[in-house]
């Protein structure tokens, strides 16, 4: 009689190896996704050092947006840059960005007007926050 331990079937080995290889990748993706939208976007950090004191239509944010995206800038280029920063489309002429802080939910929105050729004719930044 043989007393050697039985070997696990090949499919169990395959699952074990796949789990060992894929688990670190899944964890890394989850960590990256969970930090998206953490803290204010770069454009707000540049415009308002004392966020979130200025709530509503923000002259500082509007001025920073107009400096970065002056009238005549292609709307698709402006949208692409803001989408890379984590903004999301709210409607055809508004992008928004939100994040949580300890007891507050904060948001920034960027609204624009454009001419028929798709070039900016105006841009406005607004900020909002709701705290417990």
DRENTORLO-414133 format. One record per atom (N, C-alpha, C, O, CB): x, y, z; atom name; residue in three letters; chain. Coordinates in pm, whole numbers. Glycine has a CB too. Layout:
<nodes>
       px       py       pz   atomo   residuo   cadena
        X        Y        Z      CA       ALA        A
...
</nodes>
This chain:
<nodes>
       px       py       pz   atomo   residuo   cadena
       81     -118        0       N       UNK        A
        0        0        0      CA       UNK        A
       86      125        0       C       UNK        A
      185      137       72       O       UNK        A
      -92        0      118      CB       UNK        A
       42      215      -83       N       UNK        A
      117      340      -94      CA       UNK        A
       60      442        4       C       UNK        A
      -62      459       14       O       UNK        A
      112      394     -240      CB       UNK        A
      148      511       76       N       UNK        A
      106      613      172      CA       UNK        A
      142      753      124       C       UNK        A
      133      849      201       O       UNK        A
      167      586      308      CB       UNK        A
      183      765        0       N       UNK        A
      219      897      -55      CA       UNK        A
       94      984      -64       C       UNK        A
      -14      935      -99       O       UNK        A
      287      883     -195      CB       UNK        A
      107     1113      -34       N       UNK        A
       -9     1202      -41      CA       UNK        A
      -55     1217     -186       C       UNK        A
       25     1211     -279       O       UNK        A
       24     1341       19      CB       UNK        A
     -186     1236     -202       N       UNK        A
     -242     1254     -336      CA       UNK        A
     -207     1393     -386       C       UNK        A
     -205     1489     -310       O       UNK        A
     -396     1232     -337      CB       UNK        A
     -179     1403     -515       N       UNK        A
     -151     1533     -577      CA       UNK        A
     -282     1598     -615       C       UNK        A
     -378     1531     -652       O       UNK        A
      -58     1518     -702      CB       UNK        A
     -285     1729     -606       N       UNK        A
     -405     1803     -646      CA       UNK        A
     -422     1794     -796       C       UNK        A
     -324     1790     -870       O       UNK        A
     -396     1952     -600      CB       UNK        A
     -546     1791     -841       N       UNK        A
     -569     1788     -986      CA       UNK        A
     -509     1913    -1054       C       UNK        A
     -491     2017     -991       O       UNK        A
     -721     1780    -1015      CB       UNK        A
     -479     1899    -1180       N       UNK        A
     -415     2008    -1255      CA       UNK        A
     -499     2136    -1255       C       UNK        A
     -443     2245    -1248       O       UNK        A
     -388     1965    -1398      CB       UNK        A
     -630     2125    -1263       N       UNK        A
     -714     2245    -1268      CA       UNK        A
     -700     2325    -1139       C       UNK        A
     -707     2448    -1143       O       UNK        A
     -861     2206    -1291      CB       UNK        A
     -680     2259    -1025       N       UNK        A
     -660     2331     -899      CA       UNK        A
     -527     2405     -900       C       UNK        A
     -517     2517     -849       O       UNK        A
     -666     2234     -779      CB       UNK        A
     -426     2344     -958       N       UNK        A
     -297     2412     -971      CA       UNK        A
     -311     2535    -1061       C       UNK        A
     -255     2641    -1031       O       UNK        A
     -190     2315    -1028      CB       UNK        A
     -384     2520    -1170       N       UNK        A
     -402     2631    -1264      CA       UNK        A
     -474     2748    -1197       C       UNK        A
     -436     2864    -1215       O       UNK        A
     -480     2585    -1387      CB       UNK        A
     -576     2719    -1120       N       UNK        A
     -649     2825    -1049      CA       UNK        A
     -558     2893     -947       C       UNK        A
     -559     3015     -934       O       UNK        A
     -775     2768     -980      CB       UNK        A
     -481     2815     -877       N       UNK        A
     -388     2871     -777      CA       UNK        A
     -286     2964     -840       C       UNK        A
     -258     3072     -788       O       UNK        A
     -317     2758     -703      CB       UNK        A
     -229     2922     -952       N       UNK        A
     -129     3003    -1021      CA       UNK        A
     -193     3130    -1077       C       UNK        A
     -136     3239    -1065       O       UNK        A
      -62     2922    -1133      CB       UNK        A
     -310     3117    -1139       N       UNK        A
     -380     3234    -1194      CA       UNK        A
     -413     3334    -1084       C       UNK        A
     -398     3455    -1103       O       UNK        A
     -509     3191    -1267      CB       UNK        A
     -458     3285     -969       N       UNK        A
     -491     3373     -858      CA       UNK        A
     -365     3446     -810       C       UNK        A
     -368     3567     -785       O       UNK        A
     -554     3293     -742      CB       UNK        A
     -256     3373     -796       N       UNK        A
     -131     3434     -750      CA       UNK        A
      -81     3542     -846       C       UNK        A
      -22     3641     -803       O       UNK        A
      -24     3328     -732      CB       UNK        A
     -104     3523     -975       N       UNK        A
      -59     3621    -1074      CA       UNK        A
     -155     3739    -1089       C       UNK        A
     -110     3852    -1105       O       UNK        A
      -40     3553    -1207      CB       UNK        A
     -284     3714    -1084       N       UNK        A
     -383     3818    -1111      CA       UNK        A
     -421     3901     -989       C       UNK        A
     -462     4016    -1005       O       UNK        A
     -506     3757    -1169      CB       UNK        A
     -410     3848     -871       N       UNK        A
     -450     3920     -751      CA       UNK        A
     -373     4051     -732       C       UNK        A
     -436     4153     -704       O       UNK        A
     -431     3833     -629      CB       UNK        A
     -241     4053     -747       N       UNK        A
     -171     4181     -733      CA       UNK        A
     -214     4285     -836       C       UNK        A
     -221     4403     -805       O       UNK        A
      -21     4158     -744      CB       UNK        A
     -243     4241     -958       N       UNK        A
     -289     4333    -1062      CA       UNK        A
     -426     4390    -1024       C       UNK        A
     -448     4511    -1037       O       UNK        A
     -297     4261    -1200      CB       UNK        A
     -516     4307     -978       N       UNK        A
     -650     4353     -938      CA       UNK        A
     -641     4452     -823       C       UNK        A
     -713     4552     -822       O       UNK        A
     -738     4234     -898      CB       UNK        A
     -554     4425     -727       N       UNK        A
     -538     4517     -614      CA       UNK        A
     -481     4652     -660       C       UNK        A
     -525     4757     -612       O       UNK        A
     -446     4456     -509      CB       UNK        A
     -386     4650     -751       N       UNK        A
     -328     4775     -801      CA       UNK        A
     -432     4857     -874       C       UNK        A
     -438     4979     -855       O       UNK        A
     -210     4745     -895      CB       UNK        A
     -515     4794     -958       N       UNK        A
     -619     4866    -1030      CA       UNK        A
     -719     4926     -932       C       UNK        A
     -761     5040     -949       O       UNK        A
     -691     4772    -1129      CB       UNK        A
     -757     4850     -830       N       UNK        A
     -852     4899     -731      CA       UNK        A
     -795     5020     -658       C       UNK        A
     -867     5117     -635       O       UNK        A
     -887     4789     -630      CB       UNK        A
     -668     5016     -622       N       UNK        A
     -606     5129     -553      CA       UNK        A
     -603     5253     -641       C       UNK        A
     -630     5363     -593       O       UNK        A
     -464     5094     -509      CB       UNK        A
     -572     5238     -768       N       UNK        A
     -568     5352     -859      CA       UNK        A
     -708     5411     -876       C       UNK        A
     -725     5532     -872       O       UNK        A
     -510     5311     -997      CB       UNK        A
     -808     5324     -895       N       UNK        A
     -945     5373     -913      CA       UNK        A
     -997     5441     -787       C       UNK        A
    -1070     5539     -797       O       UNK        A
    -1037     5259     -952      CB       UNK        A
     -961     5391     -670       N       UNK        A
    -1015     5448     -548      CA       UNK        A
     -953     5584     -516       C       UNK        A
    -1010     5660     -438       O       UNK        A
     -993     5354     -432      CB       UNK        A
     -837     5616     -574       N       UNK        A
     -777     5747     -548      CA       UNK        A
     -814     5848     -655       C       UNK        A
     -780     5966     -640       O       UNK        A
     -627     5734     -540      CB       UNK        A
     -882     5808     -763       N       UNK        A
     -927     5904     -864      CA       UNK        A
    -1027     5998     -798       C       UNK        A
    -1118     5953     -730       O       UNK        A
     -989     5832     -988      CB       UNK        A
    -1010     6126     -819       N       UNK        A
    -1100     6223     -760      CA       UNK        A
    -1070     6248     -613       C       UNK        A
    -1156     6300     -542       O       UNK        A
    -1241     6176     -774      CB       UNK        A
     -951     6214     -567       N       UNK        A
     -914     6240     -428      CA       UNK        A
     -848     6376     -420       C       UNK        A
     -740     6397     -474       O       UNK        A
     -820     6129     -374      CB       UNK        A
     -913     6466     -354       N       UNK        A
     -861     6602     -342      CA       UNK        A
     -902     6685     -463       C       UNK        A
     -950     6632     -563       O       UNK        A
     -709     6601     -328      CB       UNK        A
     -883     6815     -451       N       UNK        A
     -926     6904     -560      CA       UNK        A
     -843     6883     -687       C       UNK        A
     -729     6839     -680       O       UNK        A
     -917     7049     -515      CB       UNK        A
     -901     6916     -803       N       UNK        A
     -826     6903     -927      CA       UNK        A
     -713     7005     -932       C       UNK        A
     -716     7106     -860       O       UNK        A
     -919     6921    -1048      CB       UNK        A
     -615     6979    -1015       N       UNK        A
     -496     7065    -1026      CA       UNK        A
     -532     7210    -1052       C       UNK        A
     -473     7300     -993       O       UNK        A
     -405     7014    -1135      CB       UNK        A
     -629     7235    -1141       N       UNK        A
     -664     7373    -1177      CA       UNK        A
     -717     7449    -1056       C       UNK        A
     -692     7569    -1043       O       UNK        A
     -767     7374    -1289      CB       UNK        A
     -789     7381     -967       N       UNK        A
     -841     7448     -847      CA       UNK        A
     -729     7472     -747       C       UNK        A
     -725     7576     -682       O       UNK        A
     -953     7364     -782      CB       UNK        A
     -638     7378     -736       N       UNK        A
     -525     7395     -645      CA       UNK        A
     -444     7518     -685       C       UNK        A
     -395     7592     -600       O       UNK        A
     -435     7269     -644      CB       UNK        A
     -430     7540     -816       N       UNK        A
     -355     7656     -864      CA       UNK        A
     -431     7785     -840       C       UNK        A
     -370     7889     -814       O       UNK        A
     -324     7641    -1011      CB       UNK        A
     -564     7781     -849       N       UNK        A
     -645     7902     -842      CA       UNK        A
     -678     7943     -700       C       UNK        A
     -681     8062     -668       O       UNK        A
     -772     7883     -919      CB       UNK        A
     -701     7847     -615       N       UNK        A
     -752     7879     -482      CA       UNK        A
     -677     7800     -377       C       UNK        A
     -705     7682     -354       O       UNK        A
     -902     7852     -473      CB       UNK        A
     -585     7865     -313       N       UNK        A
     -505     7799     -210      CA       UNK        A
     -588     7769      -86       C       UNK        A
     -555     7677      -11       O       UNK        A
     -385     7888     -172      CB       UNK        A
     -696     7843      -64       N       UNK        A
     -775     7827       58      CA       UNK        A
     -907     7755       33       C       UNK        A
    -1005     7781      102       O       UNK        A
     -801     7961      120      CB       UNK        A
     -910     7666      -66       N       UNK        A
    -1032     7590      -94      CA       UNK        A
    -1084     7530       36       C       UNK        A
    -1002     7488      116       O       UNK        A
    -1005     7479     -198      CB       UNK        A
    -1213     7523       63       N       UNK        A
    -1327     7557      -19      CA       UNK        A
    -1397     7685       27       C       UNK        A
    -1520     7688       30       O       UNK        A
    -1425     7443      -19      CB       UNK        A
    -1326     7786       61       N       UNK        A
    -1386     7909      114      CA       UNK        A
    -1472     7982       11       C       UNK        A
    -1574     8041       47       O       UNK        A
    -1277     8002      163      CB       UNK        A
    -1432     7979     -115       N       UNK        A
    -1503     8051     -220      CA       UNK        A
    -1603     7955     -284       C       UNK        A
    -1564     7864     -357       O       UNK        A
    -1404     8108     -327      CB       UNK        A
    -1732     7974     -256       N       UNK        A
    -1835     7882     -305      CA       UNK        A
    -1928     7956     -400       C       UNK        A
    -1962     8072     -376       O       UNK        A
    -1915     7820     -187      CB       UNK        A
    -1969     7890     -508       N       UNK        A
    -2052     7952     -610      CA       UNK        A
    -1966     7984     -731       C       UNK        A
    -1865     7917     -755       O       UNK        A
    -2121     8080     -557      CB       UNK        A
    -2006     8085     -807       N       UNK        A
    -1924     8125     -921      CA       UNK        A
    -1795     8183     -866       C       UNK        A
    -1796     8283     -795       O       UNK        A
    -1999     8227    -1013      CB       UNK        A
    -1686     8121     -900       N       UNK        A
    -1556     8156     -845      CA       UNK        A
    -1477     8242     -943       C       UNK        A
    -1440     8196    -1051       O       UNK        A
    -1477     8030     -809      CB       UNK        A
    -1451     8366     -904       N       UNK        A
    -1372     8454     -990      CA       UNK        A
    -1230     8403    -1003       C       UNK        A
    -1170     8411    -1111       O       UNK        A
    -1371     8597     -934      CB       UNK        A
    -1174     8350     -895       N       UNK        A
    -1037     8299     -900      CA       UNK        A
    -1026     8178     -995       C       UNK        A
     -935     8170    -1077       O       UNK        A
     -988     8259     -758      CB       UNK        A
    -1121     8086     -982       N       UNK        A
    -1119     7968    -1068      CA       UNK        A
    -1148     8006    -1212       C       UNK        A
    -1082     7957    -1304       O       UNK        A
    -1221     7864    -1019      CB       UNK        A
    -1245     8094    -1234       N       UNK        A
    -1276     8140    -1370      CA       UNK        A
    -1154     8205    -1434       C       UNK        A
    -1124     8181    -1551       O       UNK        A
    -1395     8239    -1369      CB       UNK        A
    -1084     8288    -1357       N       UNK        A
     -963     8354    -1409      CA       UNK        A
     -855     8250    -1444       C       UNK        A
     -790     8261    -1548       O       UNK        A
     -909     8456    -1306      CB       UNK        A
     -836     8151    -1358       N       UNK        A
     -736     8047    -1385      CA       UNK        A
     -774     7966    -1509       C       UNK        A
     -688     7933    -1590       O       UNK        A
     -721     7952    -1263      CB       UNK        A
     -903     7935    -1522       N       UNK        A
     -949     7861    -1641      CA       UNK        A
     -928     7943    -1767       C       UNK        A
     -883     7890    -1869       O       UNK        A
    -1097     7823    -1627      CB       UNK        A
     -961     8074    -1761       N       UNK        A
     -946     8161    -1878      CA       UNK        A
     -799     8178    -1916       C       UNK        A
     -767     8193    -2034       O       UNK        A
    -1009     8298    -1851      CB       UNK        A
     -710     8175    -1817       N       UNK        A
     -565     8182    -1847      CA       UNK        A
     -520     8055    -1917       C       UNK        A
     -444     8059    -2014       O       UNK        A
     -483     8203    -1717      CB       UNK        A
     -567     7941    -1866       N       UNK        A
     -525     7813    -1924      CA       UNK        A
     -595     7784    -2056       C       UNK        A
     -536     7724    -2146       O       UNK        A
     -551     7700    -1826      CB       UNK        A
     -723     7828    -2068       N       UNK        A
     -802     7802    -2188      CA       UNK        A
     -861     7936    -2237       C       UNK        A
     -980     7960    -2217       O       UNK        A
     -915     7697    -2160      CB       UNK        A
     -779     8020    -2299       N       UNK        A
     -830     8151    -2344      CA       UNK        A
     -933     8136    -2457       C       UNK        A
     -939     8033    -2523       O       UNK        A
     -714     8240    -2392      CB       UNK        A
    -1012     8240    -2476       N       UNK        A
    -1108     8240    -2587      CA       UNK        A
    -1033     8206    -2715       C       UNK        A
     -923     8254    -2739       O       UNK        A
    -1180     8378    -2600      CB       UNK        A
    -1095     8123    -2797       N       UNK        A
    -1032     8077    -2920      CA       UNK        A
     -973     7937    -2907       C       UNK        A
     -941     7875    -3008       O       UNK        A
     -925     8173    -2962      CB       UNK        A
     -957     7887    -2783       N       UNK        A
     -907     7752    -2762      CA       UNK        A
    -1010     7653    -2815       C       UNK        A
    -1130     7675    -2801       O       UNK        A
     -877     7726    -2610      CB       UNK        A
     -965     7545    -2875       N       UNK        A
    -1057     7442    -2923      CA       UNK        A
    -1124     7374    -2803       C       UNK        A
    -1056     7331    -2710       O       UNK        A
     -982     7337    -3010      CB       UNK        A
    -1256     7365    -2807       N       UNK        A
    -1331     7305    -2697      CA       UNK        A
    -1288     7160    -2676       C       UNK        A
    -1273     7117    -2561       O       UNK        A
    -1482     7311    -2725      CB       UNK        A
    -1267     7085    -2782       N       UNK        A
    -1228     6944    -2765      CA       UNK        A
    -1093     6930    -2695       C       UNK        A
    -1072     6835    -2620       O       UNK        A
    -1222     6873    -2901      CB       UNK        A
    -1000     7023    -2717       N       UNK        A
     -871     7019    -2649      CA       UNK        A
     -888     7051    -2500       C       UNK        A
     -828     6985    -2415       O       UNK        A
     -772     7120    -2714      CB       UNK        A
     -972     7152    -2469       N       UNK        A
     -998     7187    -2330      CA       UNK        A
    -1065     7071    -2257       C       UNK        A
    -1026     7035    -2146       O       UNK        A
    -1087     7314    -2322      CB       UNK        A
    -1166     7011    -2320       N       UNK        A
    -1236     6899    -2259      CA       UNK        A
    -1142     6781    -2236       C       UNK        A
    -1145     6718    -2130       O       UNK        A
    -1355     6855    -2347      CB       UNK        A
    -1059     6752    -2334       N       UNK        A
     -966     6639    -2321      CA       UNK        A
     -873     6659    -2201       C       UNK        A
     -848     6565    -2126       O       UNK        A
     -882     6622    -2450      CB       UNK        A
     -823     6779    -2183       N       UNK        A
     -732     6804    -2071      CA       UNK        A
     -805     6790    -1937       C       UNK        A
     -753     6729    -1844       O       UNK        A
     -670     6945    -2082      CB       UNK        A
     -925     6846    -1927       N       UNK        A
    -1001     6836    -1802      CA       UNK        A
    -1046     6693    -1774       C       UNK        A
    -1047     6650    -1659       O       UNK        A
    -1122     6929    -1805      CB       UNK        A
    -1082     6619    -1877       N       UNK        A
    -1119     6479    -1858      CA       UNK        A
    -1000     6398    -1808       C       UNK        A
    -1018     6308    -1726       O       UNK        A
    -1173     6419    -1990      CB       UNK        A
     -879     6428    -1856       N       UNK        A
     -759     6361    -1806      CA       UNK        A
     -738     6389    -1657       C       UNK        A
     -684     6305    -1585       O       UNK        A
     -635     6406    -1885      CB       UNK        A
     -782     6506    -1611       N       UNK        A
     -768     6541    -1469      CA       UNK        A
     -874     6475    -1382       C       UNK        A
     -867     6482    -1259       O       UNK        A
     -775     6692    -1452      CB       UNK        A
     -972     6409    -1445       N       UNK        A
    -1074     6340    -1368      CA       UNK        A
    -1211     6403    -1375       C       UNK        A
    -1305     6354    -1311       O       UNK        A
    -1031     6333    -1227      CB       UNK        A
    -1226     6511    -1450       N       UNK        A
    -1358     6571    -1468      CA       UNK        A
    -1446     6474    -1545       C       UNK        A
    -1396     6389    -1619       O       UNK        A
    -1349     6708    -1541      CB       UNK        A
    -1577     6487    -1527       N       UNK        A
    -1674     6403    -1598      CA       UNK        A
    -1777     6492    -1664       C       UNK        A
    -1811     6599    -1614       O       UNK        A
    -1743     6302    -1501      CB       UNK        A
    -1828     6447    -1779       N       UNK        A
    -1927     6525    -1852      CA       UNK        A
    -2057     6527    -1773       C       UNK        A
    -2109     6423    -1732       O       UNK        A
    -1950     6466    -1995      CB       UNK        A
    -2110     6646    -1754       N       UNK        A
    -2238     6663    -1686      CA       UNK        A
    -2347     6689    -1790       C       UNK        A
    -2457     6635    -1779       O       UNK        A
    -2231     6779    -1583      CB       UNK        A
    -2317     6770    -1889       N       UNK        A
    -2402     6794    -2005      CA       UNK        A
    -2310     6841    -2117       C       UNK        A
    -2189     6850    -2096       O       UNK        A
    -2517     6900    -1975      CB       UNK        A
    -2362     6871    -2235       N       UNK        A
    -2273     6903    -2348      CA       UNK        A
    -2178     7022    -2326       C       UNK        A
    -2075     7031    -2392       O       UNK        A
    -2356     6931    -2468      CB       UNK        A
    -2210     7113    -2235       N       UNK        A
    -2121     7228    -2214      CA       UNK        A
    -2080     7245    -2069       C       UNK        A
    -2047     7356    -2026       O       UNK        A
    -2188     7354    -2263      CB       UNK        A
    -2080     7135    -1993       N       UNK        A
    -2037     7141    -1853      CA       UNK        A
    -1964     7013    -1816       C       UNK        A
    -2009     6902    -1845       O       UNK        A
    -2158     7163    -1759      CB       UNK        A
    -1849     7030    -1750       N       UNK        A
    -1775     6919    -1692      CA       UNK        A
    -1772     6942    -1541       C       UNK        A
    -1767     7057    -1495       O       UNK        A
    -1630     6907    -1752      CB       UNK        A
    -1775     6834    -1464       N       UNK        A
    -1770     6849    -1318      CA       UNK        A
    -1670     6751    -1259       C       UNK        A
    -1634     6650    -1320       O       UNK        A
    -1909     6828    -1256      CB       UNK        A
    -1628     6784    -1139       N       UNK        A
    -1529     6704    -1066      CA       UNK        A
    -1570     6708     -919       C       UNK        A
    -1594     6816     -866       O       UNK        A
    -1381     6757    -1087      CB       UNK        A
    -1578     6594     -854       N       UNK        A
    -1616     6592     -714      CA       UNK        A
    -1522     6506     -632       C       UNK        A
    -1458     6414     -684       O       UNK        A
    -1757     6541     -698      CB       UNK        A
    -1513     6537     -503       N       UNK        A
    -1431     6458     -412      CA       UNK        A
    -1482     6477     -270       C       UNK        A
    -1548     6575     -238       O       UNK        A
    -1281     6498     -423      CB       UNK        A
    -1448     6380     -186       N       UNK        A
    -1489     6383      -46      CA       UNK        A
    -1370     6423       40       C       UNK        A
    -1256     6387       12       O       UNK        A
    -1545     6246       -1      CB       UNK        A
    -1400     6496      144       N       UNK        A
    -1304     6521      251      CA       UNK        A
    -1374     6481      379       C       UNK        A
    -1494     6455      377       O       UNK        A
    -1254     6672      255      CB       UNK        A
    -1306     6475      487       N       UNK        A
    -1355     6419      612      CA       UNK        A
    -1505     6428      631       C       UNK        A
    -1572     6324      636       O       UNK        A
    -1288     6488      725      CB       UNK        A
    -1562     6547      642       N       UNK        A
    -1706     6560      664      CA       UNK        A
    -1773     6641      553       C       UNK        A
    -1886     6685      569       O       UNK        A
    -1734     6625      799      CB       UNK        A
    -1703     6661      442       N       UNK        A
    -1757     6745      333      CA       UNK        A
    -1753     6671      200       C       UNK        A
    -1668     6586      176       O       UNK        A
    -1678     6875      323      CB       UNK        A
    -1846     6707      114       N       UNK        A
    -1846     6665      -26      CA       UNK        A
    -1826     6792     -107       C       UNK        A
    -1903     6887      -94       O       UNK        A
    -1981     6588      -66      CB       UNK        A
    -1722     6794     -189       N       UNK        A
    -1684     6913     -265      CA       UNK        A
    -1699     6888     -413       C       UNK        A
    -1688     6774     -459       O       UNK        A
    -1541     6955     -232      CB       UNK        A
    -1724     6995     -489       N       UNK        A
    -1731     6979     -633      CA       UNK        A
    -1690     7108     -704       C       UNK        A
    -1698     7217     -649       O       UNK        A
    -1872     6939     -676      CB       UNK        A
    -1647     7090     -826       N       UNK        A
    -1609     7198     -915      CA       UNK        A
    -1680     7172    -1046       C       UNK        A
    -1687     7057    -1091       O       UNK        A
    -1451     7209     -934      CB       UNK        A
    -1733     7276    -1108       N       UNK        A
    -1788     7259    -1243      CA       UNK        A
    -1731     7366    -1334       C       UNK        A
    -1703     7478    -1291       O       UNK        A
    -1943     7264    -1241      CB       UNK        A
    -1715     7329    -1458       N       UNK        A
    -1665     7419    -1561      CA       UNK        A
    -1769     7423    -1671       C       UNK        A
    -1803     7320    -1730       O       UNK        A
    -1523     7374    -1616      CB       UNK        A
    -1821     7543    -1699       N       UNK        A
    -1921     7562    -1804      CA       UNK        A
    -1862     7657    -1907       C       UNK        A
    -1790     7750    -1872       O       UNK        A
    -2056     7617    -1746      CB       UNK        A
    -1893     7634    -2034       N       UNK        A
    -1836     7717    -2139      CA       UNK        A
    -1938     7745    -2248       C       UNK        A
    -2041     7679    -2260       O       UNK        A
    -1712     7652    -2198      CB       UNK        A
    -1904     7845    -2328       N       UNK        A
    -1977     7873    -2451      CA       UNK        A
    -1876     7865    -2564       C       UNK        A
    -1757     7887    -2544       O       UNK        A
    -2048     8015    -2447      CB       UNK        A
    -1927     7833    -2683       N       UNK        A
    -1837     7817    -2798      CA       UNK        A
    -1905     7869    -2923       C       UNK        A
    -2028     7878    -2931       O       UNK        A
    -1796     7669    -2816      CB       UNK        A
    -1822     7904    -3021       N       UNK        A
    -1878     7946    -3149      CA       UNK        A
    -1906     7824    -3235       C       UNK        A
    -1885     7710    -3193       O       UNK        A
    -1781     8044    -3221      CB       UNK        A
    -1954     7847    -3357       N       UNK        A
    -1992     7736    -3446      CA       UNK        A
    -1874     7650    -3488       C       UNK        A
    -1891     7534    -3525       O       UNK        A
    -2060     7790    -3570      CB       UNK        A
    -1754     7706    -3481       N       UNK        A
    -1636     7628    -3520      CA       UNK        A
    -1578     7548    -3404       C       UNK        A
    -1475     7481    -3419       O       UNK        A
    -1529     7720    -3576      CB       UNK        A
    -1644     7553    -3286       N       UNK        A
    -1597     7474    -3172      CA       UNK        A
    -1485     7539    -3093       C       UNK        A
    -1406     7470    -3029       O       UNK        A
    -1551     7342    -3219      CB       UNK        A
    -1479     7671    -3098       N       UNK        A
    -1377     7745    -3022      CA       UNK        A
    -1443     7817    -2904       C       UNK        A
    -1555     7867    -2916       O       UNK        A
    -1302     7849    -3113      CB       UNK        A
    -1373     7820    -2791       N       UNK        A
    -1427     7885    -2671      CA       UNK        A
    -1456     8032    -2695       C       UNK        A
    -1377     8104    -2757       O       UNK        A
    -1330     7869    -2555      CB       UNK        A
    -1571     8076    -2642       N       UNK        A
    -1603     8219    -2640      CA       UNK        A
    -1622     8266    -2496       C       UNK        A
    -1633     8387    -2472       O       UNK        A
    -1730     8248    -2723      CB       UNK        A
    -1626     8174    -2401       N       UNK        A
    -1638     8208    -2259      CA       UNK        A
    -1627     8083    -2174       C       UNK        A
    -1660     7973    -2218       O       UNK        A
    -1771     8279    -2232      CB       UNK        A
    -1580     8102    -2049       N       UNK        A
    -1564     7989    -1958      CA       UNK        A
    -1588     8039    -1816       C       UNK        A
    -1545     8149    -1781       O       UNK        A
    -1423     7923    -1971      CB       UNK        A
    -1656     7958    -1735       N       UNK        A
    -1688     7994    -1597      CA       UNK        A
    -1661     7874    -1507       C       UNK        A
    -1697     7761    -1541       O       UNK        A
    -1836     8042    -1583      CB       UNK        A
    -1597     7899    -1394       N       UNK        A
    -1574     7795    -1294      CA       UNK        A
    -1661     7819    -1172       C       UNK        A
    -1674     7932    -1125       O       UNK        A
    -1426     7788    -1255      CB       UNK        A
    -1720     7712    -1121       N       UNK        A
    -1802     7721    -1001      CA       UNK        A
    -1754     7615     -900       C       UNK        A
    -1709     7507     -938       O       UNK        A
    -1955     7700    -1035      CB       UNK        A
    -1763     7648     -774       N       UNK        A
    -1727     7554     -669      CA       UNK        A
    -1845     7537     -575       C       UNK        A
    -1928     7626     -562       O       UNK        A
    -1601     7601     -591      CB       UNK        A
    -1850     7421     -511       N       UNK        A
    -1957     7396     -414      CA       UNK        A
    -1904     7297     -310       C       UNK        A
    -1817     7215     -338       O       UNK        A
    -2086     7340     -483      CB       UNK        A
    -1959     7308     -191       N       UNK        A
    -1929     7208      -90      CA       UNK        A
    -2046     7195        6       C       UNK        A
    -2116     7291       35       O       UNK        A
    -1801     7243      -14      CB       UNK        A
    -2064     7073       54       N       UNK        A
    -2167     7044      151      CA       UNK        A
    -2100     6971      267       C       UNK        A
    -2037     6866      248       O       UNK        A
    -2284     6960       88      CB       UNK        A
    -2116     7027      385       N       UNK        A
    -2052     6966      502      CA       UNK        A
    -2156     6930      607       C       UNK        A
    -2261     6994      617       O       UNK        A
    -1948     7062      562      CB       UNK        A
    -2127     6829      685       N       UNK        A
    -2217     6789      794      CA       UNK        A
    -2211     6890      906       C       UNK        A
    -2280     6874     1007       O       UNK        A
    -2182     6649      847      CB       UNK        A
</nodes>
